[in-house]
Amino acid sequence: MSRILVVDDEPYLADLVATALRYEGFETVTAGTGAAAVAQAGAFRPDLIVLDVMLPDVSGTEVCRRIRTGGSEVPVVFLTARDATEDKIGGLAAGGDDYVTKPFSLEELIARIRAVLRRTNPPRSGRLTFADLVVDERAYEVRRGGRRIDLTPTEFKLLSFLAANAGRLVSKRQILDHVWEYDFGGNDGVVQTYISYLRRKVDSCGPPLIHTVPRVGYVLRLPREDD
């Protein structure tokens, strides 16, 4: 679960963005001033900051500079009503990773956030294990109970995402964002299709590990008595 710090001096807007992000599975806190943002960046240690440029005490660009001066490389998505080219250049020059202008759609903002997180946190390269399932990202190999399972590239990426989040519920939208990227033109029906492919290959080798939470998403876990 990534942590997001939302900084905006309009409480309604800050709470709206924070609530939308929580719904998408992020852990969020808010701040209404530049000083509070710098303090929260140190205490909360976010994975990304959504930062308004127009703050009542210091500018968002100055907040970004202070955070960078303190040694933090946390990615920053600027959120502002200023849409002039020089404003965007200034924000990026101050250490920002993206720039979203008001008014904006929550869907676009969340997609931008996920894209920045993917760029700044590349996929881990190593071995993911859960129960008797082993996903070796270096060797590009999957085994269950010692038996090798052949997967397509998309199936492998989907299983790696589930294994990296083993025990956590992930929504269809989160899967689309991480496996197919946020600008994928299809719908979440493709997730259900690929989950069924994985089940035929992975769950046929032992007790089912891939479980559906109706109308919500999927979770990789051991079966329970009520399954």
FENLINCOR-V856055 format. One record per backbone hydrogen bond with DSSP energy under -1.0 kcal/mol. NH is the residue of the N-H (numbers start at 1). CO is the residue of the C=O. Records with the same first field share a line. If there is no record, write none. Layout:
NH = CO  CO
This chain:
4 = 27
5 = 48
6 = 29
7 = 50
8 = 31
14 = 10
15 = 11
16 = 12
17 = 13
18 = 14
19 = 15
20 = 16
21 = 17
22 = 18
23 = 19
24 = 20
25 = 22
26 = 21
27 = 2
29 = 4
31 = 6
37 = 33
38 = 34
39 = 35
40 = 36
41 = 37
42 = 38
43 = 39
44 = 40
47 = 3
48 = 3
49 = 75
50 = 5
51 = 77
52 = 7
53 = 79
55 = 53
60 = 53
63 = 59
64 = 60
65 = 61
66 = 62
67 = 63
68 = 64
69 = 65
70 = 66
71 = 68
72 = 67
77 = 49
78 = 98
79 = 51
80 = 100
88 = 84
89 = 85
90 = 86
91 = 87
92 = 88
93 = 89
94 = 90
95 = 92
96 = 91
97 = 76
98 = 76
100 = 78
102 = 80
109 = 105
110 = 106
111 = 107
112 = 108
113 = 109
114 = 110
115 = 111
116 = 112
117 = 113
118 = 114
119 = 115
120 = 116
121 = 117
128 = 135
130 = 133
133 = 130
134 = 143
135 = 128
136 = 141
137 = 126
141 = 136
143 = 134
144 = 147
145 = 132
147 = 144
149 = 142
156 = 152
157 = 153
158 = 154
159 = 155
160 = 156
161 = 157
162 = 158
163 = 159
164 = 160
165 = 161
166 = 163
167 = 220
168 = 165
170 = 218
175 = 171
176 = 172
177 = 173
178 = 174
179 = 175
180 = 176
184 = 181
190 = 187
192 = 188
193 = 189
194 = 190
195 = 191
196 = 192
197 = 193
198 = 194
199 = 195
200 = 196
201 = 197
202 = 198
205 = 202
211 = 219
213 = 217
216 = 213
217 = 213
218 = 170
219 = 211
221 = 209
227 = 224
